Amino acid sequence: MEVVGIILSLFLLMFFAYRGFSVILFAPVFALLAASMSGLPLMPAYTELFMAKAVTYIKSFFPVFLLGAVFGKLMEDTGLAKGIAHAIMKSLGKERAILAVVLAGGALTYGGVSLFVVVFAVYPFASALFKEAAIPKRLLPATIALGAFTATMDCLPGTPQIQNLIPTNFFGTNIYAAPFLGLIGGIGIFSLGIMWLERRRKQAADAGEGYGIHTLNEPEVKETMSLPSLQLSILPLLTVLVVNYVMTRVFTWDPTMLASFQAMKLPLVAPAIKNVISIWSLIIALVSGILLSIALGYKNLGKGALAKSLNAGAIGSLLAIMNTASEVGYGNVIASLTGFKDISSALMSIKVGGSPLVSEAVTVNVLAGVTGSASGGMSIALDLMAKDWLAWANTIGMSPEILHRVASMASGGMDTLPHNGAVITLLAVCGMTHKDSYKDIFVLTCLKTAMVFVIIALHTTTGLL
């Protein structure tokens, strides 16, 4: 009954998320359902376990959610994000429309702009470019997803997206972990994804299919000449990347900083300074990017618009982190149940090649798919099993860097199933439906999922990081 309760709980959470119900409300409901079927007292399970773990997650990552959302909103409202997207698409032209859209989305996400903001910034120009090139609009969501939801989210070393940051808190690594494997995986996903989309474009052209007749959310691109130049627009993104690199790899942090807090008997969550350096570095980098984007784009905001942009970014961050924190709380309730011991033993027993990598990849992928969230699924998996994987890796002399990269890339695998919030938002913005466009998004989902196992095989045979 304990295992049945867990499976039933997972199924209901996925079903309700797919139907559009908030996981903030229903994650605790279904966590307590599983707890009740295992005989666990409900109120302690809610207040002392679910809420405690959710709050710990918020403590660790809220600054990144907050500053990332504010930075993205400022890049959008000042026109800087649109300036980058328009410049890239204009320079490559309609002959390379798919590549142009992918590069525009990738440049923005790698520079620290939230993928949700990227969708809004890229879509108007991408739609106009697809229409000019007579490429079916049904391919547009997958094209934007390839640029914003894949390699620059979790593969490329140094990407400031949350999916690349979360493992640092568990493995004591930094966001540049396993750089060569990350680059290989990212290039592989980009290359194969573009090949697939170009093949689909050619099939449509051979069949005489054009852009199509669409009326829902068709954009009107106006006043493109007033957009900031590419050279100006890209400065905040470069600032985030450079400051983040300097603070992570060049600057020497005082190792006694946490010791002074411990001497004062103040509560600390991080076990060592190496576990929080990546978060501190990204906070400083995002603040630098925010200040520069305000300085460069202030004249485009209009009277009173700065406060509006800052407030909108701050409010938007609350929904994102509360969704993820609720999923983390849910996972920890499930992990406390006796039935989960059988499930975790089965996952830990996956010993392909004698290493924990396949076990880690499968676990993170499955939980990301169930929750419909890369960061949520990975957080649950690492909170439950990171210590075991790390201990396993230590016994065979494996670097925690490869654990970091595999976890990050695996989170960006099956997360883009139909109930994923980013996918639903993307389709809505593009004015398309799952029936119209999800087939090509699913191909990218399978491609991302497969690539992490390619990386594992490459590391196993060559030892490359």
C-alpha positions as CSV (number, residue, x, y, z in Angstrom):
1,M,0.0,0.0,0.0
2,E,2.9,2.4,0.7
3,V,4.3,2.0,-2.8
4,V,0.8,2.2,-4.3
5,G,0.2,5.4,-2.4
6,I,3.3,7.0,-3.7
7,I,2.6,6.0,-7.3
8,L,-1.0,7.2,-7.0
9,S,0.2,10.5,-5.5
10,L,2.7,11.0,-8.3
11,F,0.1,10.3,-11.0
12,L,-2.4,12.7,-9.5
13,L,0.2,15.5,-9.1
14,M,1.2,15.0,-12.8
15,F,-2.5,14.8,-13.9
16,F,-3.6,17.9,-12.0
17,A,-0.5,19.9,-13.2
18,Y,-1.3,18.9,-16.8
19,R,-4.9,20.1,-16.3
20,G,-3.6,23.5,-15.2
21,F,-4.0,23.3,-11.4
22,S,-1.3,25.0,-9.3
23,V,1.3,22.7,-7.7
24,I,1.5,25.3,-4.9
25,L,-1.9,24.1,-3.8
26,F,-1.9,20.5,-4.8
27,A,1.6,19.3,-4.1
28,P,0.9,19.3,-0.3
29,V,-2.5,17.7,-0.9
30,F,-1.0,14.7,-2.7
31,A,2.0,14.5,-0.5
32,L,-0.4,14.2,2.5
33,L,-2.4,11.6,0.6
34,A,0.7,9.4,0.2
35,A,1.5,10.1,3.9
36,S,-1.9,9.0,5.0
37,M,-1.7,5.8,3.1
38,S,1.6,5.0,4.9
39,G,0.2,5.8,8.3
40,L,2.3,9.0,8.8
41,P,0.7,11.7,11.0
42,L,-0.6,14.4,8.6
43,M,0.0,17.6,10.5
44,P,3.6,17.0,11.4
45,A,4.2,15.8,7.8
46,Y,2.9,19.1,6.5
47,T,4.3,21.7,8.9
48,E,7.6,20.0,10.0
49,L,8.5,18.1,6.8
50,F,6.8,19.6,3.8
51,M,7.1,23.3,4.9
52,A,10.5,22.9,6.4
53,K,12.1,21.6,3.2
54,A,10.2,24.1,1.0
55,V,11.5,27.0,3.2
56,T,15.0,25.7,3.1
57,Y,14.9,25.7,-0.7
58,I,13.5,29.2,-0.8
59,K,16.3,30.3,1.6
60,S,18.9,28.9,-0.8
61,F,17.6,30.0,-4.2
62,F,15.2,32.9,-3.8
63,P,17.8,35.6,-4.5
64,V,18.6,33.9,-7.8
65,F,14.9,33.7,-8.8
66,L,14.3,37.3,-7.7
67,L,17.3,38.9,-9.4
68,G,17.0,36.7,-12.5
69,A,13.3,37.7,-13.0
70,V,14.0,41.4,-12.4
71,F,17.0,41.3,-14.8
72,G,14.9,39.6,-17.5
73,K,12.0,42.0,-17.1
74,L,14.3,45.0,-17.4
75,M,15.9,43.5,-20.5
76,E,12.5,43.1,-21.9
77,D,11.0,46.5,-21.0
78,T,14.1,48.5,-22.0
79,G,14.0,46.9,-25.5
80,L,17.5,45.5,-25.0
81,A,16.4,41.9,-25.3
82,K,14.4,42.7,-28.5
83,G,17.4,44.6,-29.8
84,I,19.5,41.4,-29.6
85,A,16.9,39.2,-31.1
86,H,16.2,41.6,-34.0
87,A,19.8,42.2,-34.8
88,I,20.7,38.4,-34.9
89,M,17.7,37.6,-37.1
90,K,18.2,40.5,-39.4
91,S,21.9,39.7,-39.9
92,L,21.2,36.0,-40.8
93,G,18.1,36.7,-42.8
94,K,15.2,34.6,-43.9
95,E,17.5,32.0,-45.6
96,R,18.7,30.9,-42.2
97,A,15.6,31.8,-40.3
98,I,15.6,28.7,-38.0
99,L,19.3,29.2,-37.1
100,A,18.7,32.9,-36.5
101,V,15.8,32.2,-34.0
102,V,17.8,29.5,-32.2
103,L,20.9,31.7,-31.8
104,A,18.8,34.6,-30.6
105,G,17.1,32.5,-27.9
106,G,20.4,30.9,-27.0
107,A,22.2,34.3,-26.6
108,L,19.6,35.6,-24.3
109,T,19.4,32.6,-22.0
110,Y,23.1,32.2,-21.8
111,G,23.4,35.8,-20.8
112,G,21.1,35.3,-17.8
113,V,17.6,36.3,-19.2
114,S,14.8,34.0,-18.0
115,L,13.6,31.6,-20.7
116,F,10.1,32.8,-20.1
117,V,11.2,36.4,-20.9
118,V,13.1,35.1,-24.0
119,V,9.9,33.6,-25.4
120,F,8.2,37.0,-25.3
121,A,11.2,38.9,-26.6
122,V,12.0,36.6,-29.5
123,Y,8.5,35.6,-30.7
124,P,7.4,38.8,-32.5
125,F,10.6,38.9,-34.7
126,A,10.7,35.1,-35.2
127,S,7.1,35.1,-36.3
128,A,7.7,37.8,-38.9
129,L,10.9,36.0,-40.1
130,F,9.1,32.7,-40.5
131,K,6.3,34.4,-42.4
132,E,8.8,36.1,-44.7
133,A,10.6,32.8,-45.3
134,A,7.3,30.9,-45.8
135,I,8.2,28.5,-42.9
136,P,5.1,26.9,-41.2
137,K,4.4,28.7,-38.0
138,R,3.7,25.3,-36.4
139,L,7.5,24.8,-36.3
140,L,8.1,28.1,-34.4
141,P,7.5,26.9,-30.8
142,A,10.1,24.0,-31.2
143,T,12.6,26.5,-32.8
144,I,12.3,28.9,-29.9
145,A,12.5,25.9,-27.5
146,L,15.7,24.7,-29.1
147,G,17.3,28.0,-28.5
148,A,16.0,28.8,-25.0
149,F,15.1,25.4,-23.3
150,T,18.1,23.2,-24.1
151,A,21.9,23.7,-24.2
152,T,22.1,27.2,-22.8
153,M,19.8,26.1,-20.0
154,D,21.8,23.2,-18.6
155,C,24.7,22.1,-20.8
156,L,27.1,25.0,-21.6
157,P,29.6,25.7,-18.8
158,G,28.9,29.0,-17.0
159,T,25.3,29.3,-17.9
160,P,23.6,31.3,-15.1
161,Q,20.3,29.5,-15.4
162,I,18.9,27.9,-12.2
163,Q,19.2,24.4,-13.6
164,N,23.0,24.8,-13.7
165,L,23.2,26.4,-10.3
166,I,21.2,23.9,-8.2
167,P,23.8,21.1,-8.3
168,T,26.5,23.4,-6.8
169,N,24.7,23.4,-3.5
170,F,24.8,19.6,-3.3
171,F,28.2,18.7,-4.8
172,G,30.3,21.7,-3.8
173,T,31.1,22.4,-7.5
174,N,30.7,25.6,-9.6
175,I,28.7,26.4,-12.7
176,Y,31.7,25.6,-14.9
177,A,31.7,22.0,-13.9
178,A,32.7,19.4,-16.6
179,P,33.1,22.1,-19.3
180,F,34.2,19.9,-22.2
181,L,31.4,17.4,-21.7
182,G,28.9,20.3,-21.4
183,L,30.1,21.8,-24.6
184,I,30.0,18.6,-26.5
185,G,26.5,17.9,-25.2
186,G,25.3,21.4,-26.0
187,I,26.8,21.4,-29.5
188,G,25.3,18.0,-30.1
189,I,21.8,19.1,-29.1
190,F,22.0,22.3,-31.1
191,S,23.3,20.6,-34.2
192,L,20.9,17.6,-34.2
193,G,18.0,19.9,-33.3
194,I,18.6,22.3,-36.2
195,M,19.0,19.3,-38.6
196,W,15.6,18.0,-37.5
197,L,13.9,21.4,-37.8
198,E,15.5,22.0,-41.2
199,R,14.3,18.6,-42.4
200,R,10.8,19.4,-41.2
201,R,11.0,22.8,-43.0
202,K,12.1,21.1,-46.3
203,Q,9.3,18.6,-46.0
204,A,6.8,21.4,-45.6
205,A,8.3,23.3,-48.6
206,D,8.2,20.2,-50.8
207,A,4.5,19.8,-49.9
208,G,3.8,23.4,-50.7
209,E,3.0,24.4,-47.1
210,G,3.7,28.0,-46.2
211,Y,3.4,30.0,-43.0
212,G,-0.3,29.2,-42.8
213,I,-3.3,31.3,-42.0
214,H,-3.2,32.3,-38.3
215,T,-5.1,34.8,-36.4
216,L,-4.4,34.0,-32.8
217,N,-1.8,36.2,-31.1
218,E,-0.3,37.3,-34.4
219,P,2.3,40.0,-33.6
220,E,2.9,43.3,-35.2
221,V,6.5,44.3,-35.2
222,K,6.7,48.1,-35.1
223,E,9.4,50.7,-34.7
224,T,12.2,48.2,-35.1
225,M,14.5,51.0,-36.1
226,S,14.2,52.5,-32.6
227,L,15.5,49.4,-30.9
228,P,18.9,49.6,-29.2
229,S,21.9,48.4,-31.2
230,L,23.3,44.9,-30.8
231,Q,26.5,46.3,-29.4
232,L,24.7,48.2,-26.7
233,S,22.0,45.6,-26.0
234,I,24.5,42.8,-25.3
235,L,26.5,44.6,-22.7
236,P,24.4,43.6,-19.7
237,L,24.5,40.0,-20.8
238,L,28.3,40.1,-21.1
239,T,28.5,41.8,-17.8
240,V,26.6,39.0,-16.1
241,L,28.9,36.4,-17.7
242,V,32.2,38.2,-17.0
243,V,31.4,39.2,-13.4
244,N,30.1,35.7,-12.7
245,Y,33.3,34.2,-14.1
246,V,35.5,36.5,-12.1
247,M,33.7,36.0,-8.8
248,T,33.7,32.2,-9.3
249,R,37.1,31.5,-10.8
250,V,39.3,34.5,-10.1
251,F,38.2,36.1,-6.9
252,T,39.4,34.5,-3.7
253,W,36.7,34.2,-1.1
254,D,37.6,34.3,2.6
255,P,37.2,30.7,3.8
256,T,36.6,31.9,7.4
257,M,33.4,33.8,6.5
258,L,31.1,31.1,7.7
259,A,33.2,30.3,10.7
260,S,32.5,33.7,12.2
261,F,28.7,33.0,11.9
262,Q,29.2,29.5,13.4
263,A,31.0,31.1,16.4
264,M,28.0,33.3,17.0
265,K,25.8,30.2,16.9
266,L,23.7,31.6,14.0
267,P,21.8,29.0,12.0
268,L,23.5,28.0,8.7
269,V,22.3,25.7,6.0
270,A,25.4,25.6,3.8
271,P,28.0,23.1,5.2
272,A,30.9,24.9,3.7
273,I,31.7,28.1,1.8
274,K,32.4,26.1,-1.4
275,N,28.7,25.2,-1.5
276,V,27.5,28.8,-1.8
277,I,30.2,30.5,-3.8
278,S,28.4,29.9,-7.1
279,I,25.2,31.4,-5.6
280,W,27.0,34.5,-4.2
281,S,28.8,35.0,-7.5
282,L,25.6,34.9,-9.5
283,I,23.9,37.3,-7.1
284,I,26.7,39.8,-7.6
285,A,26.7,39.2,-11.4
286,L,22.9,39.7,-11.7
287,V,23.0,42.9,-9.6
288,S,25.7,44.2,-12.0
289,G,23.6,43.3,-15.0
290,I,20.5,44.9,-13.5
291,L,22.3,48.2,-12.8
292,L,23.8,48.3,-16.3
293,S,20.5,47.5,-18.0
294,I,18.9,50.4,-16.1
295,A,21.6,52.8,-17.1
296,L,21.6,51.8,-20.8
297,G,17.8,51.5,-21.2
298,Y,16.4,54.0,-18.8
299,K,15.3,56.4,-21.5
300,N,13.2,53.7,-23.1
301,L,11.3,52.9,-19.9
302,G,9.2,56.1,-19.8
303,K,8.0,57.9,-16.7
304,G,7.3,55.7,-13.8
305,A,8.1,52.5,-15.8
306,L,11.2,51.6,-13.8
307,A,9.2,50.9,-10.7
308,K,6.7,49.0,-12.7
309,S,9.4,46.8,-14.3
310,L,11.1,46.1,-11.0
311,N,7.8,45.3,-9.3
312,A,6.7,43.0,-12.1
313,G,9.9,41.1,-12.0
314,A,9.8,40.7,-8.3
315,I,6.2,39.5,-8.3
316,G,6.9,37.1,-11.2
317,S,9.7,35.5,-9.3
318,L,7.4,34.5,-6.4
319,L,5.3,32.2,-8.5
320,A,8.3,30.5,-10.0
321,I,10.0,29.8,-6.7
322,M,6.9,28.8,-4.8
323,N,6.0,26.3,-7.5
324,T,9.5,24.7,-7.2
325,A,9.6,24.9,-3.5
326,S,6.3,23.1,-3.3
327,E,7.6,20.3,-5.5
328,V,10.7,20.1,-3.2
329,G,8.5,19.8,-0.1
330,Y,6.4,17.2,-1.9
331,G,9.5,15.1,-2.7
332,N,10.8,15.1,0.8
333,V,7.5,13.9,2.2
334,I,7.5,11.1,-0.3
335,A,11.2,10.3,0.7
336,S,10.2,9.9,4.3
337,L,7.7,7.1,3.6
338,T,8.7,3.5,4.0
339,G,7.5,2.6,0.5
340,F,10.1,5.0,-1.0
341,K,12.9,2.9,0.4
342,D,12.0,0.2,-2.2
343,I,11.9,2.8,-5.0
344,S,15.2,4.4,-4.0
345,S,16.9,1.0,-3.6
346,A,15.8,0.1,-7.2
347,L,17.1,3.4,-8.5
348,M,20.4,3.1,-6.6
349,S,20.8,-0.4,-7.8
350,I,21.3,0.8,-11.4
351,K,25.0,0.3,-11.6
352,V,25.8,0.4,-15.3
353,G,29.5,0.8,-15.7
354,G,30.0,0.6,-11.9
355,S,29.2,4.3,-11.5
356,P,26.3,6.3,-10.1
357,L,25.8,8.3,-13.3
358,V,23.1,6.2,-15.0
359,S,21.2,6.0,-11.6
360,E,21.4,9.8,-11.3
361,A,20.4,10.5,-14.9
362,V,17.4,8.1,-14.7
363,T,16.2,9.5,-11.3
364,V,16.5,13.1,-12.3
365,N,14.9,12.6,-15.7
366,V,11.9,10.7,-14.2
367,L,11.3,13.2,-11.5
368,A,11.6,16.2,-13.9
369,G,9.1,14.5,-16.2
370,V,6.7,13.7,-13.4
371,T,6.7,17.3,-12.0
372,G,7.0,19.0,-15.4
373,S,9.8,21.0,-14.0
374,A,13.6,20.7,-14.6
375,S,14.5,22.6,-11.5
376,G,11.8,21.0,-9.4
377,G,12.6,17.4,-10.4
378,M,16.3,17.9,-10.0
379,S,15.9,19.5,-6.6
380,I,13.8,16.6,-5.4
381,A,16.2,14.0,-6.7
382,L,19.3,15.7,-5.3
383,D,17.7,16.5,-2.0
384,L,16.9,12.8,-1.6
385,M,19.9,11.0,-3.1
386,A,22.8,13.4,-3.7
387,K,24.7,12.3,-0.6
388,D,24.4,8.6,-1.7
389,W,25.6,9.4,-5.3
390,L,28.5,11.5,-4.0
391,A,29.6,8.8,-1.6
392,W,29.4,6.3,-4.4
393,A,31.5,8.5,-6.6
394,N,34.1,9.0,-3.9
395,T,34.5,5.3,-3.6
396,I,35.5,5.0,-7.2
397,G,37.5,8.2,-7.4
398,M,34.9,10.0,-9.6
399,S,34.9,13.8,-9.7
400,P,31.8,15.5,-8.4
401,E,31.9,17.7,-11.5
402,I,30.6,14.9,-13.7
403,L,27.7,14.4,-11.2
404,H,26.9,18.1,-11.5
405,R,26.8,18.1,-15.3
406,V,24.8,14.9,-15.6
407,A,22.2,16.1,-13.0
408,S,21.9,19.4,-14.8
409,M,21.6,17.9,-18.3
410,A,19.2,15.2,-17.1
411,S,16.9,17.8,-15.6
412,G,16.5,19.3,-19.0
413,G,15.4,16.0,-20.5
414,M,11.9,14.8,-19.9
415,D,10.9,18.0,-18.2
416,T,9.3,19.3,-21.4
417,L,6.5,16.8,-21.4
418,P,3.0,18.3,-22.3
419,H,2.3,19.5,-18.7
420,N,5.5,21.6,-18.5
421,G,4.7,25.2,-17.6
422,A,7.2,26.7,-20.0
423,V,5.8,24.6,-22.9
424,I,2.3,25.7,-22.1
425,T,3.4,29.3,-22.0
426,L,5.4,29.0,-25.2
427,L,2.5,27.5,-27.1
428,A,0.1,30.2,-25.8
429,V,2.4,33.0,-26.7
430,C,2.9,31.6,-30.2
431,G,-0.9,31.1,-30.6
432,M,-0.5,27.4,-31.3
433,T,-1.8,24.2,-29.6
434,H,-0.2,21.0,-28.5
435,K,-1.8,19.3,-31.6
436,D,-0.2,21.9,-33.9
437,S,3.3,22.0,-32.5
438,Y,4.1,19.6,-29.7
439,K,5.3,16.8,-32.0
440,D,8.5,18.7,-32.8
441,I,9.0,19.8,-29.2
442,F,8.7,16.1,-28.1
443,V,11.5,15.2,-30.6
444,L,13.7,17.8,-28.9
445,T,12.7,16.3,-25.5
446,C,13.8,12.9,-26.7
447,L,17.0,14.3,-28.1
448,K,17.9,16.1,-24.8
449,T,17.1,12.9,-22.9
450,A,19.4,10.8,-25.1
451,M,22.3,13.3,-25.1
452,V,22.9,12.9,-21.3
453,F,23.5,9.2,-21.8
454,V,25.8,9.9,-24.7
455,I,27.8,12.2,-22.3
456,I,27.9,9.4,-19.7
457,A,29.2,7.0,-22.2
458,L,31.8,9.5,-23.4
459,H,33.0,10.1,-19.8
460,T,33.1,6.4,-19.0
461,T,35.2,5.6,-22.1
462,T,37.6,8.6,-22.0
463,G,37.4,10.1,-18.5
464,L,36.8,13.5,-20.1
465,L,35.4,16.3,-18.0
